[in-house]
């Protein structure tokens, strides 16, 4: 088999929103993908000119003018689960301005037929997507996530490492499933629900709470 010639096509230049821990992890992920080149960060709280070897391109207010000046080809939001509402609102604000979102998919990802991965979604190493899996926009799937056949994850949702969804499962928008959460088949998890590490979901979750335990039980309301 002849290796593809990546030099024939210019890699897309990707800007990262958020220069914290998740931004750094996203940078390291991008360095493993020849077709995508990280060019810098946008961050409102970083006061240095560079971080992790890349320039701070500006605060969030700089994204739109720098997009119009063609400083980057696409963008990804690397802001973690403690700011779910902000992540969602920022995505829609930038999308309304016509800014392109890049999907970042580690080369070790296993994708079966008829899978869909939305704009601005990040898949870390070792993710597995079975036939008919659908991942929405602006999602983050950490290392080792497994999505079984015909399951759906809506926009702006984040999965911790090792989350497993069985078949015909639906996770609505803006959810966070903690490390090692397991969801059995034919379950619906409504919008804005969180789970703690190791939670096992055996029935539909309807109210916006943090759920923990085996089986999952509500611990406290979620505040975005």
N, C-alpha and C positions, 0 to 999 in steps of 0.2 A: 504494500500500500504506500502511495506517495503522500508525504506530509503536505498539508495545505501551505501555500505561500502567503503568509500573513503580510509580507512586505508589499504585496500588490495593492492592498487597500489601506488607506490611512486609518489608524485606530481612532475611535471616537474619544474626544477629550471630555472627561467626566469631572464635574465639580461636586464636592461633598458639602452638604449643609450639616454643620455640627462638627466641632473639632475635639469632642470629648472622647471617652473610651470607645463608644460605638463608631464614631468617626474614624478612629485609629484602626479598629478592626476592619472597617470597610476599606480603608486604604490598603491594608495588608492583603485583603481579598482581591482587590483590583490589580495588585502587583502580580497575581497569578493568572491574569487573563490578558493575553497578548493583544486582543482586539480593543481593549479599553485602557486609556491612560489617565490616571488621576492628575489634575492640574492645580488643585488648591481647595481651600476650605472657605465657606462663609460661616461666620460665627459672631454673635453679638457680645460674647463675654470674653473672648480671647484677645489680649492686648499686645501680644507679640506680633512681629511681622511674618514669622514663619513658625510652623509647628510640625513635628514628625517629618521634617525635611521638605515640606511643601509651603508655599506662601498662603497667608491669609488674604483672600481676594477682597474681603470687605465684610461689612455687616450685612444682615439680611436685606436691608434696603438697597444694597448694591446689586442684588441678583438680576433684577429686570434690566437696568441699564447695561450691565456687562453682557447679558444675553443678547441684547440688541447690537452690541459692538462685536459680537461673535467671539467672545473670549473663551467660550466652551461650547460643546456640542450637545450636552445634556447634563442632567443634574439628578442627584439622589438625596433623599432626606435620611440622615443618620442620627436621628434623635430618638431616645429610648422611651420605654413604656411609661415613665413617670410624667410624660407630657403628651398623652394621647390626643386630647382635643386640639392642642397646638399643632401637632403633626398633621392632623386631618385638615384643619383650617389653612395651614400654610400650603399644603398640596393643592387644594382647590384654588387658592389665590394665585399661585404660580401657573397652574393649568389654565386658568381663565385668561392669563396673559400670553398664552401660546407657548410657554416654555416646555421643552421636551424633557421627559423623564426617562432615564436609563434603567433597564433591568440589569442586575448584576448577579450572575449565576456561576457558582464555583464549578470548575470542570468536572469534579467528582459527582455532581448531581446526576441521579438516574431518573430519566423521564420516559414513561411508557407512552403509548399512542394516545392521541386526543387529549393531551394535557394543555392547559392554558396558564400562562404566567403574565400578570398584568404589568403596567408601566410603573417604574420606580420601585419595583420589588427586589429584595435582596435575599439570595439563598446561599447560606454558608455551607462549608464542606459536609459531604455525606448525606445530603437530603435525598429522599426517595419519593417520587410522585408516581402513583399507580395510574392505570388507564382511566381516563375521564376526570382526573383531578383538575380542579379549577382554583387558581390562586388570584386574588384581586389585585388592585393597584396599591402601591405604597405599603406593602406588607414586608415583614422581616421574618424569615425562618432561620433560626439558629442551627448550629451543627447537629446532624443526626436526626432531623425531623423526618417522620414517615407519614405520608398521606395516602391512605388506601383508595381503592377505586371509587370513582363517582362522588367524591367528597368535595365540598365547596368551602372556600375561605374568602369572606368578603373583604373589602378594602380596609386599609389602615390597621390591620391586625398584626400582632407580634407573637411569635412562638419562641419560648425558651428552648435550650438544647434538649434533644431527646423526646420531644412531644410526639405522640402517636395518635392518629385518628383512624378508626376503622371505617369501613365502607358506608356510603350514603349518609355521611355526616355533614352538617351545615354549621359553620361558625360565622355569625353575622359580624358586621363592621365594628372596628375599634375594640376588639377583644385582646386580652393578653393571657396566654396560657403559659403557666410557669414550667420550669424545668421538669421533664419527666411526666408531665400530665398525660393520662391515657383516657381516650374517649371511645366507648363502645359504638357499635354500628347503629345507624338510623337515629342519631341524636341531633337535636338542634340546640345550639347555644346562642341565646339572643345577644343583641348588640351591647357593647360596653361592659361585658362581664370579664372578671379576672379569675384565675385559679392559682393556687399556691403550688409549690414544688411537690411532685408526687401525687397529686390529686387524681382520683379515678372517677370519671363521670359516667354514671350508669342510667341516668334519665335526663330529660330535657331540663336546661337551666333557663329560667325566664326573666328573673329580676337582676338588676345591675349591682351585684354583690361580688365580694371576694369569696370564692368557694375553696374549701380545703378538705383534705381527708379522704378516707376510703370507706364508703362512697362519699362523694362530694357533699358538703353541707355549707350553708351560708355562714360566713364569719362576721362580715361588716359590709356596709354599703361602699360602693366605689365612687370616689370623687375624682373626676377627670382634671 
